[in-house]
Amino acid sequence: MMTFLKLAWRNIWRNKRRTMITISAIVFAVLAAIVMQSMNRGSYEVMIDRMVSFSTGYLQVQDYRYDSEASLDNAFHYDDALREKVLGADPRITIVVPRLETFMLAANDVSTRGAIVFGVKPEKEQDFNQIGNYLAEGRFVEANEQAVVMGKGLADRLQLGVGDTLALIGQGRFGMSASGLFEITGLIEHPIHDMNNSAVFLPLGTAQELLSAEGHITGLLISVQQARQTDAVARSLRSTLEDSELVVFTWPELMPELLELMEMDLAVPRLLTVVLYVVIGLGFFGTVLTMTMERLREFGVLLSVGMKRGSLSLVLLIETLIISVMAVTSGIVLSWVLLKLVDPITLSGDAAQAVIDMGFDPIIPMSFAPDQFFIQGLYVFLIALLVFLFPLIKVLRLNILEAARS
Amino acid sequence: MTIVRTEKLSKVYNADTVPVHALNNVCIEIDEGEFTALRGPSGSGKTTLLNMIGGLDKPTEGKVFINGEEISKMKDSQRIDFRLRNIGFVFQHYNLIPVFTAAENVAFIMMLQGRDKREIQERTNKLLDQVGLGDRKDARPAQLSGGQQQRVAVARALASEPRFILADEPTANLDTKAAMNLLDIMEKMNREQSITFVFSTHDQRVIDRARRVITMVDGAIDQDEIQDPDNTQAG
């Protein structure tokens, strides 16, 4: 085997320039594909992380009716027993966060705005998404306090500030009227644009009292150790809760529109990657074709003196793999270094303002998800196998005498 | 002891279009220890006969026996393995592996046979010493002269300890000095180690040194004569 490796290694360096050009082309393709994907995924990872942290959780337990009718009437009873049951369903569950969510009118003394009202457990919320870190002014509410924290955008629209009073008007559970006056203890510069313009946070107990929903919540948000464990934990939870009226949703199930949007957005880079690899694959094929055709006579001699066709094919496969492994490794290392150097790309000027207006930081973060690196290696490996078919067929069909005469 | 035997060997190329009869009912026997030259004009069938004997091509009709085994009915993979263990080849254009050194070219055949590493090394050194290239072991083919390359090819052919060696025009690309040097080496091996050599050749220098000369014309054996090479050379 070592002799075959040595033979293959020396063969690929017979024409150094040709081999280097081929390797460089593959390195470029790998680099371009990874950087393209990393930029897209980096932005999406931030977006998903925010949506998961502030909106859905990696998993969410709801009453089975809530998904089709998001009403307080479909809230469910939540107590320590349920909390322990959920936590005990899977050791990979790290935090459970209860929320009571509804729409109300938020008003000052002259005008009203629509608001999404969240009843939250302040300390749990802080553990879950560090919402306190986004305080622009004041402080976050404390448990059972008759006070609110609201999005700064909403506060600005209502011309309210810390220390002012906010009126919440709406409907509670089972049609009960719900209204109350709450002191504003703080303003949140919420990282999600829409939430900044509409969110009001109350302590859970206060919200339950306001909405005649004592002991009830609309959703139990769940965090897991790693995002990739979401589906497995969902299976455990569903099994634990199968005898109840509660259902479990994963974050992709809770925001399918966002995922569809991302998939559509990723279609162009994916198409570009395919085009890139087709071009590079043809270049690679050209090199292997030349390396094969110019050595037919040599192949004939090797078969004459007793080298098996399988062994000769193995040498050619090793040659193809060496080229692809060197190219992929270089491409991955180079792209990793490049991504580290530029991460994150800070936007400026109009582009930065446009992104800020959409509710995001004016940066393009890079993704370092391992699979985007390995998948390029897999693609090149598959291309190498495809390209290898030519010399393989050539060797298996080689007529020794014709080859010796070539 | 007979090493090579052919029975009514025929080869027809382009049988479907314009048939070319390269061999017609050739029957020969070659015994162990012979130093035989196949001669004849171009197209007489000597290379075709050599290819049949070497298992590189299959006859249209007839049989080829090597050491009693019918090589002509073997499958491709069986013939490759048979060649590896029984036949050594020396080609007109040397055909060494250009990326291997002289020693690696010789060792490669033994590696294919699955021999022990130490045995390979010892035998490689011995063979290169025998062909006078003990000091050029690490040279690549491009760094060797034609004569030196052909001597490496002879060492490679001997590496597998074959039953016999087939040499197709081995001196055709060599100058007189290199050709005579090569013939000296092959003759010495034949005499001292009873290695059987069969050449196809146009080269009178080779024919003069052969002890048996088979003349082929139009795909058939025209003459088969035993000669005294000492007298031929002297003459």
Interface residues (C-beta under 8 A of the other chain):
Chain A: T3 K6 L7 R10 N11 R14 R297 E298 V301 L302 L303 S304 V305 G306 M307 K308 R309 S311 I400 L401 A404
Chain B: N51 G54 L56 D57 D76 S77 I80 D81 R83 L84 R85 F89 F91 N95 I97 P98 V99 F100 E104 A107 F108 I109 M111 L112 Q113 R156 A157 S160
